[in-house]
């Protein structure tokens, strides 16, 4: 069972380390020390659900509904454009006093945003369901598939909790409005670049 688990772990780790909207959102929340645990847990559990679906052969649903990838692409791109615009708006109006003071946004609002970044991002389905699902097919026994899935889930838990709580190490640097503006400009540009990439 070690080989399937290590295969799942290494493949999943390679995918999750790529920077994306979900990762930058967790980083931003970690810097603000706002709802880090529930958000990191939500992301990790979401990945676990998708990985389980991929290993179990969820790709059949995509074959049944061929328009699903297109719908997901346009929905994800629209959300990324909107969130990027919100970050540029924050830079424009320069209202960072609340974030610098550390006052958290509402938990449900943060979870809703995190859910959109997770479930409206077509890349997460490509990585978890399609690619990891395809890699898992080299293992035929049920016990091997379970080991592969568990191994693939572990990097998500390590990464999101590490990113969320590790962001606090940058907190001293992020005590100025200028630092938050720079971060938001970078996040906004990344969101729009990802949206354009999705549409292309």
C-alpha positions in Angstrom: 0.0 0.0 0.0 3.0 2.3 0.3 3.5 2.7 -3.4 -0.1 3.8 -4.2 0.0 6.2 -1.2 3.3 7.7 -2.2 2.1 8.0 -5.8 -1.0 9.8 -4.8 0.9 12.1 -2.4 3.5 13.1 -4.9 1.0 13.7 -7.7 -1.3 15.7 -5.5 1.5 17.8 -4.0 2.7 18.7 -7.5 -0.7 20.0 -8.5 -1.5 21.9 -5.3 1.7 23.9 -5.2 0.7 25.8 -8.3 -0.5 29.2 -7.3 -4.2 29.9 -7.8 -7.1 31.9 -6.5 -7.9 29.5 -3.7 -4.3 29.6 -2.4 -4.1 33.4 -2.6 -7.4 33.7 -0.7 -6.2 31.5 2.1 -2.9 33.5 2.2 -4.8 36.7 2.5 -7.1 35.4 5.2 -4.0 34.0 7.0 -2.4 37.4 6.9 -5.5 38.9 8.4 -5.8 36.1 10.9 -9.4 35.7 9.9 -11.2 32.3 10.1 -8.0 30.4 9.2 -9.0 27.0 10.6 -12.5 26.7 9.1 -11.3 28.0 5.7 -8.3 25.7 5.6 -10.5 22.8 6.7 -13.1 23.6 4.0 -10.4 23.7 1.3 -8.8 20.4 2.4 -12.2 18.6 2.8 -13.3 19.9 -0.6 -10.2 18.5 -2.2 -10.8 15.2 -0.4 -14.3 15.0 -1.8 -13.1 15.7 -5.3 -10.2 13.3 -5.1 -12.6 10.6 -3.9 -14.9 11.3 -6.8 -12.0 11.2 -9.3 -10.6 7.9 -7.9 -14.1 6.5 -7.9 -14.6 7.3 -11.6 -16.6 10.6 -11.4 -15.4 11.4 -14.9 -18.3 9.4 -16.2 -20.6 12.3 -15.2 -18.7 14.7 -17.4 -19.2 12.3 -20.3 -22.9 12.3 -19.6 -23.0 16.1 -19.5 -20.5 17.3 -22.1 -21.6 21.0 -21.7 -20.5 20.9 -18.0 -16.9 21.9 -18.6 -18.0 24.9 -20.7 -20.4 26.1 -18.0 -17.8 25.7 -15.3 -15.2 27.6 -17.4 -17.5 30.6 -18.0 -18.7 30.7 -14.4 -15.2 30.4 -13.0 -13.9 33.1 -15.3 -16.7 35.5 -14.4 -16.1 35.0 -10.7 -12.3 35.5 -11.1 -12.9 38.8 -13.0 -15.3 40.0 -10.3 -13.0 39.1 -7.4 -10.1 40.8 -9.2 -12.2 43.9 -9.7 -13.0 43.9 -5.9 -9.3 43.8 -5.1 -8.5 46.7 -7.4 -11.4 48.6 -5.9 -10.0 48.1 -2.5 -6.7 49.5 -3.7 -8.5 52.5 -5.3 -10.6 53.5 -2.2 -7.7 52.7 0.1 -9.7 51.4 3.0 -7.4 49.1 4.9 -7.8 50.2 8.4 -10.1 47.3 9.3 -7.7 44.7 7.9 -4.6 46.3 9.5 -6.5 46.3 12.8 -7.3 42.7 12.4 -11.1 42.8 12.5 -12.3 39.7 10.7 -15.0 39.6 8.0 -18.0 37.4 8.6 -17.4 33.6 8.7 -20.2 32.8 6.3 -19.1 35.5 3.8 -15.6 34.1 3.9 -16.8 30.6 3.5 -19.0 31.6 0.5 -16.0 33.3 -1.2 -13.8 30.3 -0.5 -16.5 27.9 -1.8 -16.7 29.9 -5.1 -12.9 29.8 -5.5 -13.0 26.1 -4.9 -16.0 24.8 -6.7 -16.2 27.4 -9.6 -12.6 26.8 -10.6 -12.4 24.3 -13.5 -8.7 23.7 -12.8 -9.6 22.0 -9.5 -11.7 19.5 -11.3 -9.0 18.9 -13.9 -6.4 18.3 -11.2 -8.4 16.2 -8.8 -11.0 14.4 -10.9 -9.4 14.1 -14.3 -5.7 13.9 -13.7 -5.6 12.2 -10.3 -8.4 10.0 -11.3 -6.5 9.0 -14.4 -3.3 8.3 -12.4 -5.3 6.2 -10.0 -6.3 3.8 -12.8 -2.9 2.1 -12.7 -4.0 0.6 -9.4 -6.7 -2.0 -9.7 -7.3 -3.3 -6.2 -9.8 -1.4 -4.0 -7.2 -1.3 -1.1 -4.7 0.3 -3.5 -7.2 2.9 -4.7 -8.0 3.8 -1.1 -4.3 4.1 -0.3 -3.8 6.3 -3.4 -6.8 8.5 -2.4 -5.6 9.0 1.2 -2.1 9.7 0.0 -3.5 12.3 -2.5 -5.6 14.0 0.2 -2.7 14.5 2.7 -0.9 17.3 0.8 -4.2 19.4 0.8 -4.4 19.3 4.6 -0.7 20.0 5.0 -0.7 22.8 2.4 -3.8 24.7 3.4 -3.2 24.7 7.1 0.5 25.4 6.6 -0.3 28.3 4.2 -3.0 29.7 6.5 -1.1 29.6 9.7 2.3 30.2 8.1 1.1 33.5 6.7 1.3 34.9 10.2 5.0 34.9 9.9 4.5 37.7 7.3 2.2 39.6 9.6 4.8 42.2 10.8 5.4 43.1 7.1 1.7 43.5 6.5 1.0 46.1 9.2 0.9 49.0 6.7 -1.8 50.0 4.2 0.9 50.1 1.5 1.7 46.4 1.9 -1.9 45.5 1.6 -2.3 47.6 -1.5 0.7 45.8 -3.1 -0.8 42.4 -2.2 -4.2 43.3 -3.6 -2.7 44.6 -6.9 -0.8 41.3 -7.3 -3.9 39.2 -6.4 -6.1 41.3 -8.7 -3.7 40.8 -11.6 -3.4 37.1 -10.9 -7.2 36.7 -10.8 -7.6 38.4 -14.2 -4.7 36.5 -15.7 -6.3 33.2 -14.6 -9.7 34.3 -15.9 -8.2 35.1 -19.3 -6.3 31.8 -19.3 -9.5 30.0 -18.6 -11.3 31.6 -21.5 -8.4 31.1 -23.9 
